Amino acid sequence: MIEFFNSFYYLYIAFGLLLLVGLYFLLKNKSKKVQSTVLFSLLLSGFILHFLKLFAGYYQAWMPIAIRTISPEAICAVSILIFPWLFLSKNALLKDYLFYMGIMGGVVATLFPILILGFEAFEFETMRYYYHHILLWVVPILMVVLRLHTLDYKRIWKVTLLTIPVLCIVLINEVILTGTGFVRADLLFSHEYRNTSLIFGPMKELGFVNELLLVFTPELFTTVPIGENAGETFYWPIVWMLLPAYIYACIGAFLLALPFEYKNVKRDIFRLM
């Protein structure tokens, strides 16, 4: 059974690291075409699995409601759906997004597998979950390490803004799922229900992380401002987290870029001195 910090938990993390190292040594002396083909194929396999999972017993048991799981219902779900096509893009910002948000989202989901806690270690849903989320950080790292894409830390302030339309996609999808009966209407906007992307507010499972987010959130965006419910706690969807998410995304992206960009950062710092 998967629980935090048990042997199976570490087994899957080890698998991700071995996959990363193994693919690096397998591909480092191959042509750019071969490297690109392999990495794209991995992302495409995740895209295909996202839909094929509906045929597994776990999902068949709660059809047709399970259909909602192939929609962009979370940031990582959006990533699984768009990353193959971002990888093929020649747009530097889109590939930057693939790198930064793939690693940040994928690593967090791998280290904190809240959605599969309690599942058996080798049942389909556990293996699918880890495969999908490990791909989200393994492929972007290899993309940059193998020099299929070149980072530029000066683009970070722009690429992190791309998280806003992604969050909007998740919100719109949730409204559509609610309107069509796939999600309980009385729990729409609840920050403790179907809120893994935190668009509806902090989650108690995150503990101190909530405080790190709320310290940058204006109080206005955490309450009902007017009307008969004025003053009651209500986290404005997406708006409540825009400032803290942007700040932490920029910091996280800079730290991820630093191993590849430290010479440019050092050069620019000396120019300012």
Summary of the structure (lengths in Angstrom):
residues: 273
radius of gyration: 19.8
end to end distance: 55.1
largest distance: 66.5
contacts: 784
relative contact order: 0.11
helix: 70%
strand: 1%
